[in-house]
Amino acid sequence: MSCDAEKIEFNEEETDGTCHQCRKRFTSKRSLKEHMRIHTGEKPFTCPQCGKSFSRKGVFMIHIRIHTGEKPFVCQQCGKTFTSRGTLNTHLKVHSNEKPFKCPQCEKHFGRKDHFSRHMRVHTGDNPFSCPHCGKYFLTKGNLDSHIRIHTGEKPFTCDQCGKSYKWSNSLRIHKLFHSGEKPFTCDQCHKSFVLESDLKAHMKTHTKEKPYLCYVCGKSFSWLIRFKDHLKIHSSVKEHCTDAQNMTEETRA
């Protein structure tokens, strides 16, 4: 049932703890007042950094931590930190190995219901989240939200040291490593360290002599994709030169 926000009135003195829209009952007036915002659409808490609005103060405060990088809830078993107690409690299932959700098709188990629901879409082929800009469909709302930033240019993740902003939280995490000087990925052969795992994998080719990029024209192999692409340009320019020469010959004969 759709509701007109202007017609919905909430009187704290007259209510008995029951929502007069859906008849749901609450033990406190505060909880009922927060619930009424579902019907009115009221979102009084607005983020000063990205403009996103929220109906509940608690959710708003958790959102703010995305921008500040604050993660006050710490796992006592592995030291990983989280923005909310709820995400910490969900994480703790990793350590307990509790996986109560079982897929009826492949019998895979999951510790979280949302992970289980997302997995089930793999079997059903359901991609329910559609981009309003380009119509592309996504498996999860999180993936859709990340994708939409490509269209909007929104960069909600801001470095607290230099002010640089990013579209994705992982980009900010990597950026912060450059400030801290931390290089978590270390080569086990020469002990050289890298900020990115991809840089370590590329470096390992110097030890293994692996050359996965093979030129289909001359058979030459390369360790690096960028050098392989530069090499292909040589063949491309030679081909163009030969084509031009052939065209000139044909014109002369004509």
C-alpha positions as CSV (number, residue, x, y, z in Angstrom):
1,M,0.0,0.0,0.0
2,S,1.4,3.4,-1.0
3,C,1.4,6.2,1.5
4,D,1.3,9.9,1.1
5,A,3.9,11.3,3.6
6,E,2.0,14.5,4.0
7,K,-1.2,12.6,5.2
8,I,0.6,10.5,7.7
9,E,0.7,12.0,11.2
10,F,2.4,10.7,14.2
11,N,1.3,11.7,17.7
12,E,3.5,10.3,20.5
13,E,1.0,11.1,23.2
14,E,-1.9,9.3,21.5
15,T,-0.2,6.1,20.4
16,D,-0.2,2.9,22.4
17,G,2.9,1.6,20.7
18,T,1.1,0.3,17.6
19,C,1.8,1.5,14.1
20,H,-1.6,2.7,12.7
21,Q,-0.4,1.9,9.1
22,C,0.7,-1.8,9.4
23,R,-0.4,-2.5,13.0
24,K,3.1,-3.6,14.1
25,R,3.7,-3.1,17.8
26,F,6.7,-1.6,19.5
27,T,7.9,-1.5,23.1
28,S,9.1,2.1,23.0
29,K,7.9,5.4,21.4
30,R,11.4,5.9,20.0
31,S,11.3,2.6,18.1
32,L,7.8,3.4,16.8
33,K,8.9,6.8,15.6
34,E,11.8,5.3,13.7
35,H,9.5,2.7,12.2
36,M,7.1,5.3,11.0
37,R,9.8,6.7,8.7
38,I,9.3,3.6,6.6
39,H,5.8,4.7,5.8
40,T,6.5,8.5,5.5
41,G,9.8,8.1,3.6
42,E,11.4,10.6,6.0
43,K,15.2,10.5,6.0
44,P,16.4,13.2,8.4
45,F,20.0,12.1,8.7
46,T,22.1,13.3,5.7
47,C,25.8,12.5,5.1
48,P,27.7,15.8,4.7
49,Q,30.3,14.2,2.4
50,C,28.2,12.3,-0.2
51,G,24.6,13.6,0.4
52,K,23.1,10.2,1.0
53,S,20.2,10.2,3.5
54,F,19.1,7.8,6.2
55,S,16.0,7.2,8.2
56,R,17.8,5.8,11.3
57,K,20.6,7.5,13.2
58,G,22.4,4.2,13.9
59,V,22.6,3.4,10.2
60,F,23.7,6.9,9.4
61,M,26.6,6.7,12.0
62,I,27.8,3.4,10.5
63,H,27.7,5.0,7.0
64,I,29.9,7.9,8.2
65,R,32.6,5.4,9.1
66,I,32.9,4.5,5.4
67,H,34.3,8.0,4.8
68,T,36.3,8.3,8.0
69,G,37.8,4.8,7.8
70,E,36.8,4.2,11.5
71,K,36.4,0.5,12.4
72,P,35.9,0.4,16.1
73,F,34.7,-3.2,16.4
74,V,37.7,-5.6,16.6
75,C,37.7,-9.4,16.2
76,Q,39.5,-10.8,19.3
77,Q,40.6,-13.9,17.3
78,C,42.2,-12.4,14.2
79,G,42.4,-8.7,14.8
80,K,40.2,-7.8,11.8
81,T,38.2,-4.6,12.3
82,F,34.6,-3.7,11.3
83,T,32.4,-0.6,11.1
84,S,29.5,-2.2,13.0
85,R,28.9,-4.8,15.7
86,G,26.5,-6.6,13.3
87,T,29.3,-7.1,10.7
88,L,31.6,-8.3,13.5
89,N,29.1,-10.9,14.7
90,T,28.7,-12.1,11.1
91,H,32.5,-12.4,10.7
92,L,32.8,-14.4,13.9
93,K,31.0,-17.3,12.1
94,V,34.2,-17.7,10.0
95,H,36.1,-18.7,13.2
96,S,33.3,-21.0,14.5
97,N,32.9,-22.7,11.1
98,E,29.2,-22.5,11.6
99,K,27.5,-22.9,8.3
100,P,23.7,-23.5,8.8
101,F,22.6,-22.7,5.2
102,K,22.8,-25.6,2.8
103,C,22.3,-25.3,-1.0
104,P,19.8,-28.0,-2.0
105,Q,21.3,-28.2,-5.5
106,C,25.1,-28.5,-4.9
107,E,25.1,-29.1,-1.1
108,K,27.5,-26.2,-0.5
109,H,27.2,-24.7,3.0
110,F,27.2,-21.1,4.0
111,G,27.6,-19.2,7.3
112,R,25.5,-16.2,6.2
113,K,22.0,-16.2,4.8
114,D,22.8,-13.4,2.4
115,H,25.7,-15.4,1.0
116,F,23.4,-18.4,0.6
117,S,20.7,-16.3,-1.2
118,R,23.3,-14.8,-3.5
119,H,24.7,-18.3,-4.3
120,M,21.2,-19.6,-5.2
121,R,21.0,-17.0,-8.0
122,V,24.0,-18.8,-9.6
123,H,21.7,-21.8,-10.1
124,T,18.6,-19.8,-11.0
125,G,20.4,-17.4,-13.3
126,D,18.6,-14.5,-11.5
127,N,20.3,-11.1,-11.7
128,P,17.6,-8.9,-10.1
129,F,19.5,-5.7,-9.8
130,S,19.3,-3.5,-12.9
131,C,21.3,-0.3,-13.6
132,P,19.0,2.6,-14.3
133,H,21.7,4.2,-16.6
134,C,22.6,1.4,-18.9
135,G,20.3,-1.5,-18.1
136,K,23.0,-3.9,-17.1
137,Y,22.0,-6.5,-14.6
138,F,23.8,-7.6,-11.4
139,L,23.7,-10.5,-9.0
140,T,23.9,-8.3,-5.9
141,K,22.9,-4.8,-4.9
142,G,26.5,-4.2,-3.7
143,N,27.7,-4.9,-7.2
144,L,25.1,-2.6,-8.7
145,D,26.0,0.2,-6.3
146,S,29.6,-0.1,-7.2
147,H,28.8,-0.1,-10.9
148,I,26.5,3.0,-10.7
149,R,29.5,5.1,-9.5
150,I,30.9,4.6,-13.0
151,H,28.0,6.6,-14.3
152,T,27.7,9.1,-11.5
153,G,31.4,9.7,-10.9
154,E,30.7,9.5,-7.1
155,K,33.8,8.9,-5.0
156,P,32.6,8.3,-1.5
157,F,35.8,6.8,-0.1
158,T,38.2,9.6,0.9
159,C,41.8,9.3,2.3
160,D,42.0,11.0,5.7
161,Q,45.7,11.9,5.0
162,C,45.7,13.6,1.6
163,G,42.0,14.0,0.8
164,K,42.1,11.9,-2.4
165,S,38.8,10.2,-3.1
166,Y,37.9,6.9,-4.8
167,K,34.9,5.1,-6.2
168,W,35.6,1.9,-4.4
169,S,36.7,1.0,-0.8
170,N,39.4,-1.4,-2.0
171,S,41.0,1.4,-4.1
172,L,41.2,3.5,-0.9
173,R,42.6,0.6,1.0
174,I,45.4,0.1,-1.5
175,H,46.1,3.9,-1.6
176,K,46.6,4.0,2.1
177,L,49.3,1.4,1.8
178,F,51.4,3.9,-0.1
179,H,51.1,6.4,2.8
180,S,52.0,3.8,5.4
181,G,54.8,2.3,3.4
182,E,53.4,-1.2,4.1
183,K,54.2,-3.8,1.5
184,P,52.4,-7.0,2.5
185,F,53.3,-9.1,-0.5
186,T,56.8,-10.5,-0.3
187,C,58.7,-12.7,-2.9
188,D,59.8,-15.9,-1.2
189,Q,62.9,-16.1,-3.5
190,C,64.5,-12.7,-3.2
191,H,62.4,-11.2,-0.4
192,K,61.5,-8.1,-2.3
193,S,58.1,-6.7,-1.2
194,F,55.3,-5.1,-3.0
195,V,52.1,-3.1,-2.3
196,L,50.0,-5.1,-4.7
197,E,49.6,-8.8,-5.1
198,S,49.5,-8.3,-8.9
199,D,52.9,-6.6,-8.8
200,L,54.3,-9.6,-6.9
201,K,52.9,-12.0,-9.5
202,A,54.4,-10.0,-12.3
203,H,57.7,-9.9,-10.4
204,M,57.8,-13.7,-10.0
205,K,58.1,-14.1,-13.7
206,T,61.7,-12.8,-13.4
207,H,62.5,-15.9,-11.4
208,T,60.4,-18.4,-13.3
209,K,61.3,-17.0,-16.7
210,E,57.6,-17.5,-17.6
211,K,56.6,-16.0,-20.9
212,P,52.9,-16.5,-21.3
213,Y,52.3,-14.0,-24.1
214,L,53.1,-15.7,-27.5
215,C,53.2,-13.7,-30.8
216,Y,51.1,-15.6,-33.3
217,V,53.0,-14.0,-36.2
218,C,56.6,-14.7,-35.4
219,G,56.4,-17.0,-32.4
220,K,58.3,-14.7,-30.0
221,S,57.3,-14.9,-26.3
222,F,57.0,-12.2,-23.7
223,S,56.7,-12.1,-19.9
224,W,54.9,-8.7,-19.8
225,L,51.6,-7.9,-21.5
226,I,52.6,-4.3,-22.3
227,R,55.8,-5.4,-24.1
228,F,53.8,-8.0,-26.0
229,K,51.3,-5.3,-27.2
230,D,54.2,-3.1,-28.2
231,H,55.7,-6.0,-30.2
232,L,52.4,-6.6,-32.1
233,K,52.5,-3.0,-33.3
234,I,55.7,-3.9,-35.2
235,H,53.9,-6.5,-37.2
236,S,50.9,-4.2,-37.7
237,S,53.1,-1.4,-39.1
238,V,55.0,-3.8,-41.4
239,K,51.6,-5.2,-42.7
240,E,50.4,-1.6,-43.4
241,H,53.7,-0.8,-45.2
242,C,53.3,-3.9,-47.4
243,T,49.7,-3.1,-48.2
244,D,50.6,0.4,-49.2
245,A,53.4,-0.9,-51.4
246,Q,51.1,-3.4,-53.1
247,N,48.5,-0.7,-53.7
248,M,51.2,1.6,-55.3
249,T,52.3,-1.3,-57.5
250,E,48.8,-2.0,-58.7
251,E,48.2,1.7,-59.4
252,T,51.4,1.9,-61.5
253,R,50.4,-1.2,-63.5
254,A,47.0,0.4,-64.2
